[in-house]
Amino acid sequence: MSPPRVFIQARISSARFPAKVLAPLRGKPIISHVVRRALQAVPRERLVVTTSTEATDDPLAAYVRELGVAVFRGPLENVFVRFQMCLERFPCDWFFRVCADSPLLDATLMTRMMDERRNGVDLVTNVQQRTFPRGQSLELLNSQTFAGIDPGELSAEEQEHVTKVYYTHPERFHIVNLVSAQPELAHQSLAVDTIDDLRRIEQLPVMDTRL
């Protein structure tokens, strides 16, 4: 089975921390750390950063291309359609949805999720019942199932949040939810939502910043 693709969801216009994906963490933009972590699990040619067509995201797209990573640009608000368009442009049997605010993403967890791919499974996740910290959230989607969802039938919230339809209607999908060996860590956050999060993560043990 070929490796899944990784679609990293990113934009400049974050409400709480604008341009956070390009904010420096240990001397490199946050998005570069997310890319490096993903590359520990999949080849570079399987990686795509999906952002919007808005001019505000031009600097992000330019930087990602400098990293040698593909970029797809689609609607800003209807992220579900953006992902469907990205999947059409970069076809694959399975793809990860990764948030660009997760510089400490665990590549070994990605590998563990890949082992759950099999016929009849629509989504492999670790957030349906959260036992992992925020910032370690991962979702591996069956492309055929995802492409078959009619975005016109989705609510505005389901259009904005790519996988919400799976959790809102679990009876329609076969979902595999991974459980952490340390579920007590679920209340912790390793995601960057605010400048304080960034400063806190910078104080953690030394991060390898090579790409």
KALIN-V290385 format. One line per field, one symbol per residue. phi: phi as a letter, one per 20 degrees, with the letter a starting at -180 (. if undefined). burial: 1 if it has 16 or more other C-alpha atoms within 10 Angstrom, else 0. A space follows every 10 residues. Layout:
phi = ???
burial = ???
//
This chain:
phi = .fffecdeeb beeffebgmf fdffclncgg gfffgfffff dcfgfedced ceefffegff fffffffndf cccbgfeeff fgfffffffc faebbedcef ecfdgeffff fffgfefagn edbdbccfcf cdffndfbcd dffffffeee ffeefgffff dgdgffefcf fecedddfdf fcffefeecd eddcffgfff ffefggdfdf d
burial = 0001111111 1110000011 1110110011 1111111110 1101011111 1110001001 1011000011 1111110111 1111111001 0111111111 1111111011 0011011000 0111111101 1111111111 1110010000 1000000111 0111110000 0000111100 0000010011 1111000100 1000000000 0
//
